[in-house]
Amino acid sequence: MGKGVRTAVIGGVFAVMVGGAGYGVFNIVSALNGGAGGSEARSGPPGADEVEETSGKFFAAWEKGSPGTAATFTNNDAAARTLLTEYGEDAHIGSVRITPGTAQGRTVPFTVKATVSYEGVSKPLSYKSELTVVRGETSGRALVDWKPSVVHPGLRTNLDHLVTGSSSAPPIEALGRDGTVLTARKYPSLAPVLDALRAKYGGKAGGTPGVELYVRHDADGSPDSSLLTLSKGEAGRLRTTISPAAQAAAEKAVTKYAESSVVAVKPSTGEILAVANHREDGFNAAFEGKVAPGSTMKIVTSAMLIDNGVTSMNGPAPCPDTAVWQSQTFHNLTDMKPNEGATLANSFLRSCNTAFIKLIDEKPLTDESLTQEAEDKFGLGRDNWKTGISSADGSVPAVSGPDRAANAIGQGQVTMNPLNMASVTATAITGAFHQPYLVAPGLDDRELASADGLKYSTASQLKQMMRLTATQGTAQAVMSGLGGDIGAKTGSAEVDGEATSNSWFTGFRDDVAAAAMTERGGHGSDAAGPIVRAILQAGG
């Protein structure tokens, strides 16, 4: 047989395959004429032969432009048929060639090369994806486990759609605070942020739309994600508050820890200096996350205790081994020694849970006290932040029972994200609440959120306790060697069903405040801490 030509029997059908030509040239009768027939029902995980056969038939039908046939080789015929039909009809993608890589068990990586053609303009398209072959629950057949990302990694749900046409918003040329152009190529974490800025400000920035291949996200209202430009529109310029130096440091730092997010702000103004995420799901958890912040919440709780006259920085805050609140027992870290004579500053810098649990029962505190402190002094939980793109501004609900105690140490029903905690630190050290923002409010006449802020004496005590934590407490190892005026607070938040807690860390250095969170990262200094340090070291 000639060079590059081999024979195989697939599903009982004799086929001739020419090496390197792509699956579309296969003469696989069962794949292209009625699809599903010929696969013998088996049990257990699909074997290597079934993985090769099923993926090959799926690729062949996809290449041929037969979405109905390709869909029969998946475990969700209707959803697969819809997206694969849109692939050709709405996205105008043709001349598809698929090159599979080496299967890793039941998962097959592959590369797609195709052409996007629209109104006389054509552009090449190339991307990588993967599929997994599973056993059909009822049929017993080997089938492609359907996920929209099989068609394109930019498709997150079955309500995402590939479309080619006039872009929904004109392009923007986003600028950093120093006039540097910000691109997703240079700053990958900014990709969803730039998409959101384009969707909101593209028309206001003075640009004109072009023709693009893009993902339309119908499920959650997210802005369109541009994938390929066929004809360029005219980009309007949009200045942001991002510091290229801080952003570069944030981008590099989060890549070292999976499922990490970080935000940096300028405490004196509220300007957002950096935002970065390193997540499999592409979610902007830095702005939109809603998870327990762990002991970083003790900044707000300490402010409540001071403002209500319960104690002060140098006042009593005993740290026993355990503390019981309404039948629930709370513990400290296993290596923490009790200290019945501890001050609030000492319990804060060591992050003693029991000290805070014991103090929340003191008069005049009520179930509403922590909520009022968070809303009135720190601007949290009112759902009124207008950063320039979608963001969540934290939640500190008034609760009774054990969750009142849990809320005080950043567990229970409290939820935050790195944007919120960076703002908390900024308010704590300046005494003033400056709502964080990414685009100047004057561009679209946004009214930024406001709050009372803190009394000078309260802010002074919080700042000093954070300084002590950075130089003598749980954040010492992370913050060691940083010059300037520094302070920090560590945190770890337990998550139901997870053996390892989420790592939290917030800190400041001069006029930069930052906060980070790493899912399943452990203690605050283990993962989130080094991320924050990198940004503080870079400065604003």
C-alpha positions as CSV (number, residue, x, y, z in Angstrom):
1,M,0.0,0.0,0.0
2,G,1.3,3.5,-0.9
3,K,3.0,5.8,1.6
4,G,0.6,7.5,4.0
5,V,-2.3,5.2,3.3
6,R,-3.6,2.6,5.7
7,T,-6.8,0.6,6.2
8,A,-9.0,0.1,9.2
9,V,-12.2,-1.5,10.1
10,I,-14.4,0.9,12.1
11,G,-17.8,-0.3,13.3
12,G,-17.8,-3.1,10.8
13,V,-17.3,-0.7,7.8
14,F,-14.1,-0.9,5.7
15,A,-12.6,2.6,5.3
16,V,-9.6,4.0,3.5
17,M,-7.8,6.8,5.3
18,V,-5.2,9.1,3.9
19,G,-2.8,10.3,6.6
20,G,-2.9,14.0,7.5
21,A,-6.0,14.7,5.4
22,G,-8.5,15.2,8.2
23,Y,-11.6,13.2,9.2
24,G,-13.8,14.7,6.4
25,V,-12.2,12.5,3.7
26,F,-13.1,9.3,5.6
27,N,-15.6,7.0,3.8
28,I,-17.4,6.1,7.1
29,V,-20.8,5.0,5.9
30,S,-22.3,4.6,9.4
31,A,-21.2,8.1,10.3
32,L,-22.6,9.9,7.4
33,N,-25.7,7.9,6.5
34,G,-28.0,7.7,9.6
35,G,-25.2,7.8,12.2
36,A,-25.8,5.7,15.2
37,G,-26.1,2.2,13.7
38,G,-23.3,-0.3,14.0
39,S,-22.2,0.4,17.6
40,E,-22.6,-2.7,19.7
41,A,-23.9,-2.0,23.2
42,R,-21.4,-2.7,25.9
43,S,-21.0,-1.9,29.6
44,G,-18.4,-0.2,31.7
45,P,-16.2,2.7,30.6
46,P,-15.5,2.9,26.8
47,G,-12.3,1.2,25.7
48,A,-9.6,2.8,23.5
49,D,-11.2,1.3,20.3
50,E,-14.6,2.8,21.2
51,V,-13.0,6.2,22.0
52,E,-11.3,6.2,18.6
53,E,-14.3,5.0,16.7
54,T,-16.9,7.4,18.3
55,S,-14.6,10.5,18.1
56,G,-13.7,9.7,14.5
57,K,-17.4,9.4,13.5
58,F,-18.2,12.6,15.3
59,F,-15.3,14.5,13.7
60,A,-16.2,13.2,10.2
61,A,-19.8,14.3,10.4
62,W,-18.8,17.7,11.8
63,E,-16.2,18.2,9.0
64,K,-18.8,17.3,6.4
65,G,-21.2,19.9,7.7
66,S,-23.8,17.3,8.9
67,P,-24.8,18.6,12.4
68,G,-27.7,16.1,12.7
69,T,-25.5,13.2,12.1
70,A,-22.7,14.5,14.4
71,A,-25.3,15.0,17.1
72,T,-26.3,11.3,17.1
73,F,-22.8,10.5,18.4
74,T,-23.3,12.6,21.5
75,N,-25.3,12.1,24.7
76,N,-27.4,15.2,24.1
77,D,-28.6,15.1,20.6
78,A,-30.8,18.2,20.7
79,A,-28.3,20.6,22.3
80,A,-25.5,19.3,20.0
81,R,-27.6,19.6,16.9
82,T,-28.5,23.2,17.8
83,L,-24.9,24.4,18.3
84,L,-23.5,22.5,15.4
85,T,-26.2,23.9,13.1
86,E,-25.5,27.4,14.3
87,Y,-21.8,26.8,13.7
88,G,-22.4,26.8,10.0
89,E,-25.5,28.9,9.6
90,D,-25.0,31.7,12.1
91,A,-21.3,31.7,12.6
92,H,-20.6,31.1,8.9
93,I,-17.8,28.7,9.6
94,G,-16.9,26.2,6.8
95,S,-14.0,24.2,5.3
96,V,-13.6,22.5,8.7
97,R,-10.6,20.3,9.2
98,I,-10.1,18.5,12.6
99,T,-6.8,17.0,13.7
100,P,-7.1,14.8,16.8
101,G,-4.2,14.5,19.2
102,T,-3.2,11.6,21.3
103,A,-6.1,10.4,23.5
104,Q,-5.6,10.6,27.2
105,G,-7.8,7.8,28.5
106,R,-11.3,8.7,27.3
107,T,-10.4,12.3,26.5
108,V,-9.3,13.3,23.0
109,P,-7.7,16.7,22.4
110,F,-8.1,18.2,18.9
111,T,-7.3,21.2,16.7
112,V,-9.8,22.8,14.5
113,K,-8.8,24.8,11.4
114,A,-11.6,26.4,9.4
115,T,-12.7,29.5,7.5
116,V,-15.1,32.2,8.5
117,S,-16.8,33.8,5.5
118,Y,-19.2,36.7,5.7
119,E,-20.4,39.1,3.0
120,G,-17.4,38.4,0.7
121,V,-14.8,38.5,3.5
122,S,-13.1,35.4,4.7
123,K,-10.6,34.8,7.5
124,P,-8.9,31.6,8.8
125,L,-9.9,30.3,12.2
126,S,-7.9,28.0,14.3
127,Y,-8.4,26.8,17.9
128,K,-8.0,23.8,20.2
129,S,-10.6,21.9,22.2
130,E,-11.2,18.4,23.6
131,L,-14.0,15.9,24.0
132,T,-14.5,12.9,26.3
133,V,-16.2,9.7,25.3
134,V,-18.6,8.1,27.9
135,R,-21.0,5.2,28.0
136,G,-24.6,6.1,27.2
137,E,-26.8,5.6,30.3
138,T,-29.6,4.0,28.4
139,S,-28.2,2.9,25.1
140,G,-25.0,1.4,26.3
141,R,-23.3,3.0,23.3
142,A,-20.0,5.0,23.4
143,L,-21.0,8.6,23.0
144,V,-19.3,12.1,23.1
145,D,-20.1,13.6,26.5
146,W,-21.8,16.8,25.3
147,K,-20.5,20.1,26.4
148,P,-20.7,23.3,24.4
149,S,-17.0,23.8,24.8
150,V,-16.5,20.8,22.5
151,V,-17.6,23.0,19.6
152,H,-15.5,26.0,20.8
153,P,-13.9,26.6,24.2
154,G,-15.5,30.0,24.3
155,L,-19.0,28.4,24.7
156,R,-19.7,27.9,28.4
157,T,-23.4,26.9,28.3
158,N,-26.0,25.6,25.9
159,L,-27.4,29.2,25.9
160,D,-24.1,30.6,24.4
161,H,-24.1,31.0,20.6
162,L,-21.5,31.5,17.9
163,V,-22.4,34.4,15.7
164,T,-20.7,36.2,12.8
165,G,-22.0,39.7,11.9
166,S,-21.8,43.3,12.8
167,S,-20.5,43.6,16.3
168,S,-23.1,44.5,19.0
169,A,-20.8,47.3,20.2
170,P,-18.0,49.3,18.6
171,P,-14.5,48.3,19.6
172,I,-12.6,50.2,22.2
173,E,-8.9,51.0,22.8
174,A,-8.7,50.7,26.6
175,L,-6.0,52.8,28.2
176,G,-4.4,52.5,31.5
177,R,-4.1,55.4,33.9
178,D,-0.8,56.4,32.3
179,G,-2.1,56.2,28.7
180,T,-0.7,52.7,28.0
181,V,-2.9,50.6,25.7
182,L,-4.4,47.6,27.6
183,T,-4.9,44.5,25.5
184,A,-6.1,41.0,26.4
185,R,-3.0,39.6,24.7
186,K,-0.7,41.4,27.1
187,Y,-3.0,41.2,30.1
188,P,-5.1,38.0,29.7
189,S,-7.1,38.5,32.9
190,L,-8.5,41.7,31.5
191,A,-10.2,39.9,28.6
192,P,-13.7,39.7,30.3
193,V,-13.2,43.2,31.8
194,L,-12.4,44.6,28.4
195,D,-15.4,42.8,26.9
196,A,-17.6,44.3,29.6
197,L,-16.1,47.8,29.1
198,R,-16.7,47.5,25.3
199,A,-20.3,46.4,25.8
200,K,-21.0,49.4,28.1
201,Y,-18.9,52.1,26.7
202,G,-18.2,51.2,23.1
203,G,-20.9,53.6,21.8
204,K,-19.9,56.4,24.3
205,A,-16.2,56.2,23.3
206,G,-16.9,57.3,19.8
207,G,-16.1,54.1,17.8
208,T,-17.9,52.4,15.0
209,P,-18.7,48.6,14.9
210,G,-16.9,46.1,12.6
211,V,-17.7,42.5,11.5
212,E,-16.6,39.8,13.9
213,L,-17.1,36.2,15.0
214,Y,-18.2,36.4,18.6
215,V,-19.8,34.4,21.4
216,R,-23.2,35.8,22.4
217,H,-23.9,34.9,26.1
218,D,-27.6,34.6,26.6
219,A,-27.5,32.7,29.9
220,D,-26.2,35.4,32.2
221,G,-26.3,38.6,30.3
222,S,-22.5,38.7,30.0
223,P,-21.1,40.9,27.2
224,D,-20.3,39.3,23.9
225,S,-16.8,37.8,23.6
226,S,-15.0,38.6,20.3
227,L,-13.1,35.7,18.8
228,L,-12.1,36.9,15.3
229,T,-12.3,40.2,13.5
230,L,-13.2,40.0,9.8
231,S,-13.4,43.7,9.2
232,K,-12.2,46.2,11.7
233,G,-14.5,48.9,13.1
234,E,-13.1,52.2,14.4
235,A,-12.0,51.8,18.0
236,G,-13.0,54.6,20.5
237,R,-10.5,55.4,23.2
238,L,-11.5,54.7,26.8
239,R,-9.3,55.6,29.7
240,T,-9.4,53.4,32.8
241,T,-7.9,53.5,36.3
242,I,-5.7,50.4,35.7
243,S,-2.0,50.7,36.6
244,P,-0.1,48.7,34.0
245,A,2.7,47.9,36.6
246,A,0.2,46.7,39.2
247,Q,-1.8,44.7,36.5
248,A,1.3,43.0,35.2
249,A,2.3,42.0,38.7
250,A,-1.3,40.7,39.4
251,E,-1.3,38.7,36.1
252,K,1.9,37.0,37.0
253,A,1.1,36.3,40.6
254,V,-2.3,34.6,40.1
255,T,-0.9,32.2,37.6
256,K,1.0,30.5,40.4
257,Y,-2.1,29.5,42.2
258,A,-5.1,27.8,40.6
259,E,-8.6,29.3,41.1
260,S,-7.2,32.7,42.3
261,S,-8.5,36.2,42.1
262,V,-7.1,39.6,43.2
263,V,-8.0,43.3,43.1
264,A,-5.9,46.3,44.0
265,V,-7.3,49.8,44.7
266,K,-5.9,53.3,45.5
267,P,-7.2,54.0,49.0
268,S,-7.2,57.7,48.7
269,T,-9.5,57.8,45.7
270,G,-11.1,54.3,45.2
271,E,-9.5,53.9,41.7
272,I,-9.1,50.3,40.8
273,L,-5.4,49.6,39.9
274,A,-5.5,45.9,39.0
275,V,-7.9,43.0,38.6
276,A,-6.8,39.5,37.8
277,N,-8.3,36.0,37.8
278,H,-6.8,32.6,37.2
279,R,-9.8,30.3,36.9
280,E,-10.9,27.4,34.8
281,D,-14.4,28.8,34.4
282,G,-13.3,32.3,33.2
283,F,-15.6,33.9,35.9
284,N,-14.6,37.3,37.1
285,A,-14.6,36.2,40.7
286,A,-12.5,39.2,41.7
287,F,-15.5,41.5,41.0
288,E,-18.5,39.2,41.1
289,G,-17.6,36.4,43.6
290,K,-19.8,35.8,46.6
291,V,-18.0,33.6,49.1
292,A,-17.1,33.7,52.8
293,P,-14.1,35.9,53.4
294,G,-12.8,34.2,56.6
295,S,-10.9,36.1,59.1
296,T,-10.3,39.1,56.9
297,M,-13.8,40.0,58.0
298,K,-12.3,40.7,61.5
299,I,-11.4,44.1,60.2
300,V,-15.1,45.0,60.0
301,T,-15.9,43.2,63.2
302,S,-13.1,45.0,65.0
303,A,-14.5,48.3,63.8
304,M,-17.9,47.3,65.2
305,L,-16.5,46.4,68.6
306,I,-14.5,49.7,68.8
307,D,-17.4,51.9,67.5
308,N,-19.8,50.4,70.0
309,G,-17.5,50.8,72.9
310,V,-17.1,47.0,73.6
311,T,-13.3,47.2,73.6
312,S,-10.4,49.0,71.9
313,M,-7.1,48.1,70.4
314,N,-5.5,47.9,73.8
315,G,-8.6,46.8,75.6
316,P,-9.4,43.2,76.6
317,A,-10.2,40.5,74.1
318,P,-9.4,37.1,75.8
319,C,-8.5,34.2,73.6
320,P,-9.6,30.9,75.1
321,D,-9.2,27.5,73.4
322,T,-12.9,27.4,72.6
323,A,-16.0,29.6,72.7
324,V,-19.6,28.5,72.7
325,W,-22.4,30.6,71.2
326,Q,-25.9,29.4,71.4
327,S,-24.9,25.7,71.6
328,Q,-22.3,25.9,68.8
329,T,-18.6,25.5,69.7
330,F,-16.0,27.6,67.9
331,H,-12.3,26.7,67.8
332,N,-9.0,28.4,66.9
333,L,-6.3,27.1,64.7
334,T,-4.8,23.9,66.2
335,D,-1.4,25.4,67.1
336,M,-2.8,28.6,68.7
337,K,-2.1,28.9,72.4
338,P,-4.8,30.4,74.6
339,N,-4.3,33.9,76.1
340,E,-6.9,35.0,78.6
341,G,-5.1,38.3,79.0
342,A,-5.0,39.2,75.3
343,T,-5.9,42.6,74.0
344,L,-7.9,43.1,70.8
345,A,-4.7,44.0,68.9
346,N,-3.1,40.7,70.1
347,S,-6.1,38.6,69.2
348,F,-6.4,40.4,65.8
349,L,-2.8,39.8,64.9
350,R,-2.9,36.2,65.9
351,S,-6.4,35.8,64.3
352,C,-8.0,34.3,67.4
353,N,-11.6,33.3,66.5
354,T,-12.7,32.7,70.1
355,A,-11.9,36.3,71.1
356,F,-14.3,37.7,68.6
357,I,-17.0,35.1,69.3
358,K,-17.0,35.9,73.1
359,L,-17.2,39.7,72.4
360,I,-20.2,39.7,70.1
361,D,-22.4,38.9,73.1
362,E,-21.5,42.2,74.8
363,K,-24.0,45.0,75.1
364,P,-25.0,47.1,73.2
365,L,-24.4,44.7,70.3
366,T,-27.5,43.2,68.6
367,D,-28.1,40.9,65.6
368,E,-28.1,44.0,63.4
369,S,-24.8,45.6,64.6
370,L,-22.4,43.9,62.2
371,T,-24.7,44.6,59.3
372,Q,-25.0,48.3,60.2
373,E,-21.2,48.6,60.6
374,A,-20.7,47.0,57.2
375,E,-23.3,49.1,55.4
376,D,-23.0,52.5,57.1
377,K,-19.2,52.7,57.6
378,F,-17.8,50.4,54.8
379,G,-20.4,50.9,52.1
380,L,-21.0,47.1,51.8
381,G,-24.2,45.2,51.2
382,R,-26.4,47.9,49.6
383,D,-26.1,46.6,46.0
384,N,-25.3,50.1,44.8
385,W,-21.7,50.1,43.7
386,K,-21.2,51.4,40.2
387,T,-17.7,50.4,39.2
388,G,-18.2,50.7,35.5
389,I,-18.8,47.0,34.9
390,S,-20.8,44.3,36.8
391,S,-19.7,43.8,40.4
392,A,-21.1,42.5,43.7
393,D,-20.6,44.7,46.8
394,G,-20.7,42.1,49.5
395,S,-23.4,40.9,51.8
396,V,-23.5,41.0,55.6
397,P,-27.1,39.9,56.6
398,A,-28.5,40.5,60.0
399,V,-28.9,37.0,61.5
400,S,-29.5,35.4,64.9
401,G,-28.4,32.1,66.3
402,P,-25.0,30.5,65.6
403,D,-24.6,32.4,62.3
404,R,-24.4,35.7,64.1
405,A,-21.2,34.4,65.7
406,A,-20.0,32.8,62.5
407,N,-20.6,36.1,60.6
408,A,-18.2,37.9,62.9
409,I,-15.3,35.7,61.8
410,G,-16.2,35.7,58.1
411,Q,-18.1,32.5,57.9
412,G,-21.9,32.0,58.3
413,Q,-23.8,34.0,55.8
414,V,-21.3,36.7,55.0
415,T,-20.1,36.8,51.4
416,M,-17.4,39.0,49.8
417,N,-15.0,39.1,46.9
418,P,-11.5,40.5,46.6
419,L,-12.9,43.9,45.3
420,N,-14.9,44.2,48.5
421,M,-12.0,43.3,50.8
422,A,-9.6,45.6,49.1
423,S,-12.2,48.4,49.7
424,V,-12.5,47.3,53.3
425,T,-8.8,47.7,53.8
426,A,-8.8,51.1,52.0
427,T,-11.6,52.3,54.3
428,A,-10.0,50.9,57.4
429,I,-6.7,52.8,56.8
430,T,-8.1,56.1,55.5
431,G,-11.3,56.3,57.5
432,A,-13.1,57.3,54.3
433,F,-15.2,55.1,52.0
434,H,-14.3,55.7,48.4
435,Q,-16.4,53.4,46.2
436,P,-14.0,51.5,43.9
437,Y,-14.3,52.4,40.2
438,L,-12.7,51.3,36.9
439,V,-13.9,54.1,34.7
440,A,-14.4,57.8,35.8
441,P,-18.1,58.4,36.7
442,G,-18.2,61.5,34.6
443,L,-18.1,59.5,31.4
444,D,-21.7,58.3,31.9
445,D,-22.8,60.4,34.8
446,R,-22.8,57.5,37.3
447,E,-23.4,58.4,40.9
448,L,-20.9,56.5,43.0
449,A,-22.1,54.9,46.3
450,S,-21.4,56.7,49.5
451,A,-21.1,55.7,53.2
452,D,-20.3,57.5,56.4
453,G,-16.8,56.1,56.8
454,L,-15.0,55.6,60.2
455,K,-14.2,57.9,63.0
456,Y,-10.5,59.0,63.1
457,S,-9.9,57.1,66.3
458,T,-11.4,53.8,64.9
459,A,-9.5,54.0,61.6
460,S,-6.2,54.8,63.5
461,Q,-6.7,51.7,65.7
462,L,-7.5,49.4,62.7
463,K,-4.5,50.6,60.7
464,Q,-2.2,50.0,63.7
465,M,-3.6,46.5,64.2
466,M,-3.0,45.7,60.6
467,R,0.5,47.1,60.9
468,L,1.1,44.8,63.9
469,T,-0.3,41.8,61.9
470,A,2.2,42.5,59.1
471,T,5.2,42.9,61.4
472,Q,4.5,40.6,64.3
473,G,1.4,38.5,63.4
474,T,0.1,35.9,60.9
475,A,1.1,38.1,57.9
476,Q,4.7,38.6,59.0
477,A,6.3,36.0,56.8
478,V,4.5,37.3,53.7
479,M,5.1,41.0,54.3
480,S,8.6,40.8,55.5
481,G,11.0,43.0,53.6
482,L,8.5,45.3,52.1
483,G,9.3,49.0,52.7
484,G,7.0,51.8,53.4
485,D,3.9,51.9,55.6
486,I,2.5,48.3,55.5
487,G,-0.3,46.3,57.1
488,A,-2.3,43.2,56.5
489,K,-4.9,40.7,57.6
490,T,-4.9,37.0,56.9
491,G,-7.9,34.7,56.5
492,S,-9.0,31.2,55.8
493,A,-12.6,30.3,55.0
494,E,-14.0,26.8,55.5
495,V,-16.2,25.5,52.7
496,D,-18.7,22.7,53.2
497,G,-17.5,19.5,51.5
498,E,-14.0,20.8,51.0
499,A,-11.0,19.4,53.0
500,T,-8.9,22.5,52.4
501,S,-10.1,26.0,53.2
502,N,-10.1,29.0,50.9
503,S,-7.1,31.3,51.4
504,W,-7.7,35.0,51.9
505,F,-5.3,37.9,52.4
506,T,-5.7,41.7,52.3
507,G,-3.0,44.2,52.9
508,F,-1.7,47.7,52.2
509,R,1.5,49.5,51.4
510,D,1.4,53.3,51.3
511,D,-1.5,54.2,48.9
512,V,-2.1,50.8,47.5
513,A,-4.5,48.2,49.1
514,A,-5.1,44.7,47.7
515,A,-7.0,41.6,48.5
516,A,-6.8,38.1,47.1
517,M,-8.6,34.8,47.4
518,T,-7.5,31.3,46.3
519,E,-10.0,28.5,46.4
520,R,-8.7,25.5,48.4
521,G,-5.5,27.5,49.0
522,G,-5.2,26.8,52.7
523,H,-4.1,29.5,55.2
524,G,-4.1,33.1,54.2
525,S,-0.3,33.2,53.9
526,D,-0.1,30.1,51.8
527,A,-1.5,31.3,48.5
528,A,-3.5,34.6,48.7
529,G,-0.7,36.3,50.7
530,P,2.1,35.9,48.1
531,I,-0.3,37.3,45.4
532,V,-1.1,40.4,47.4
533,R,2.6,40.9,48.3
534,A,3.5,40.8,44.6
535,I,1.1,43.7,43.8
536,L,2.1,45.7,46.9
537,Q,5.8,45.3,45.9
538,A,5.0,46.6,42.3
539,G,3.1,49.6,43.7
540,G,0.5,51.6,41.9
